[in-house]
Amino acid sequence: MENQNLNILDEVNKGATMGMDAITYVSEKVKDGDFKQVLNVEYDKYKNISNRVNELYSNYSSKEPHETNAMNKMMTWYGIQMKTMTDNTTSKLSELLMQGTNMGIIEGRRLLNQNNNIEPAVEHILNDFVTMQEDSVETLKKYL
């Protein structure tokens, strides 16, 4: 069971760090002040989840939680650059973030559905992460 909880915390932390990376890369292209503020709030939500994972992680391991590796960071950055080369409107940037967020929601829901006997504290973080991303999609829809 410990390994299951550790794996879930790793996946949540990878998702949170990927969300922070994507927001950082997209923010460089944002011209709309309101949208930039929304992204700052969303970034803080991901950071909060990552901090919570880090606090709980020491209960399961003496190592640090997994984050996105350099290759994934580069691919995220490159994908955003390519997809916004001809269209860097607020709508397009919102769409890109929604696509990534939806992947996180799918993975989070899969983790919830396929793992039995998750420790309550781990399940709480996972639920909060999925709910936060679902709320984020609703917020980003307004900018399409």
Secondary structure, 3 states (H helix, E strand, C coil): CHHHHHHHHHHHHHHHHHHHHHHHHHHCCCCCHHHHHHHHHHHHHHHHHHHHHHHHHCCCCCCCCCCCCHHHHHHHHHHHHHHCCCCCCHHHHHHHHHHHHHHHHHHHHHHHHHCCCCCHHHHHHHHHHHHHHHHHHHHHHCCC
